[in-house]
Structure formats: C-alpha cells, structure tokens
Amino acid sequence: MTEIEIYSAALCPFAHRSRLTLAEKGIPFKLIEIDLQNKPANFKDISPYGKVPVLKHGEHRVWESTIINEYLDETFPERPLLPKEPIQRAQARIWINFADTRLFATSGKLLYGSEPKQHPDIVKELIAHLHVMEEGLQEMSDGPYWLGSEISLVDLTYYPLFEQWAVLEHFRGVPLPTGLDRLKQWWGTAANRESVRAIARTSEFYIKQYGQLEQTRKL
Ligand SMILES: N[C@@H](CCC(=O)N[C@@H](CS)C(=O)NCC(=O)O)C(=O)O
C-alpha cells in the first residue's frame, strides 16, 4: 500500500478527526507530530495554510480535515463512512458543514478569537448550536450514532470537540448544559468506540496543555 502520513498536533481537534477516520477504516499510517508553536521551516511546503492536519498519500497531499476524511473514504471504499444514497450523503454533509461553520467556529471564537466582554453572547450562540444538534439527533437518528446504527464521518467530525469540552468548561465556564440527553447519549457511545479509546486523552491532559498554551499566547 502507498504510504500514508498524517501531519497532526495532539491538541488539534481537526487532526483528531482524520486520525479517527484512518483508524476506523483500518488504514495504516505514519503520524508526524507538528509543534504548532514552533513549526518546521519547510512546513508551508507541506501545508499551504500552515495548519494541521495534512495527509500525504504517496505523491499527493490533501488538507482540510473534512476533505481529508472524504478523500480517505473514497480512496479506501471498504468500511464506508458515508451512506450510499445521495440524499443521505447530502444530509451527512450538511451536519459536517454545521460542525465546521457553526459549532467548531463558535467554540474556536470563544477560546481564541474574542474579548471577555463578547463571551456571554458567544456562549449563547454555542448553546443554541448544541440545541440544534440535540433536535437533529432526536429527529433523524434512531441511534446510537448520528446517522443511525452505523458510525459515520459525522460522528468522527463532532467527537473531538466533545473530548476537549473540559477546556471550555475550565477556561470559559461553559459546562455542557443540562437537558441535552440525546446528545450526551451520543457522546457516551462515541467515546466508547475502540478507535476513539485507543487515542483518547483525558480532560486533565487537555486542560494542562491549554494552560501551557495560555502562557505563550492569550487564550
Ligand atoms: N479547517 C481546518 C482547520 C485546521 C486548524 O485550524 N488547525 C489548527 C490547529 S487545531 C492549526 O494548524 N493552526 C496553526 C496555525 O493556524 O498557525 C481543518 O478542518 O483542517
């Protein structure tokens, strides 16, 4: 098999998505850990946006976690992680897009891209997104995964933020609100998945690492 390398960083939830996809599909890969505070001089040659994750597959490079994940699913069609029917694929992509443009965008803004006075409004926005997810899960999934009985790229796209939720709670005072029962059930199922457990980090790990980041730049 042509060698696969993934450029990753332990704290990066986007890289986490692609490592989980590789694991779920049983694709062997080499992990290259990048210190994002001290990037290698040639990193832009590997990653045009200067970000992780980047996938190297032989002579090809692919970046952006959701695009990497679809590339992997199409290139290695065994153990598919998207449904077959176009409409179901479209629905999966709508949820993946919601993760990127709403949930991860808002949580990122809360952690990095805002002033404390903006936080109450951003927290409201974040909680509203969680409620949209809760309703979506109730309506479209008979469980235990996002699209029903099988794990999919939707689960692998969302899960990494939940593994790090303790960071939002610790640094921004945002516990997961009560009343999101279906979402919490989904989280519990995803967290128990073998691929997830194999590389899971504890809340303490994330809090400590983000705490160290805070010393070097403003969280
Ligand atoms: N939309 C990108 C986001 C990737 C991203 O933001 N990665 C962060 C780490 S979590 C990064 O590499 N940041 C380095 C930088 O911006 O200098 C994806 O889904 O892959």
The ligand as a Gaussian input file, in Angstrom:
#p B3LYP/6-31G(d) Opt

LIG

0 1
 N      -10.428000      23.952000       8.771000
 C       -9.201000      23.280000       9.130000
 C       -8.749000      23.794000      10.499000
 C       -7.353000      23.304000      10.866000
 C       -6.773000      24.132000      12.006000
 O       -7.293000      25.197000      12.380000
 N       -5.673000      23.629000      12.592000
 C       -5.000000      24.379000      13.629000
 C       -4.718000      23.535000      14.851000
 S       -6.208000      22.912000      15.575000
 C       -3.635000      24.826000      13.124000
 O       -2.943000      24.062000      12.493000
 N       -3.236000      26.047000      13.469000
 C       -1.925000      26.529000      13.179000
 C       -1.940000      27.939000      12.718000
 O       -3.019000      28.455000      12.357000
 O       -0.876000      28.548000      12.707000
 C       -9.428000      21.766000       9.131000
 O      -10.579000      21.344000       9.298000
 O       -8.473000      21.018000       8.894000

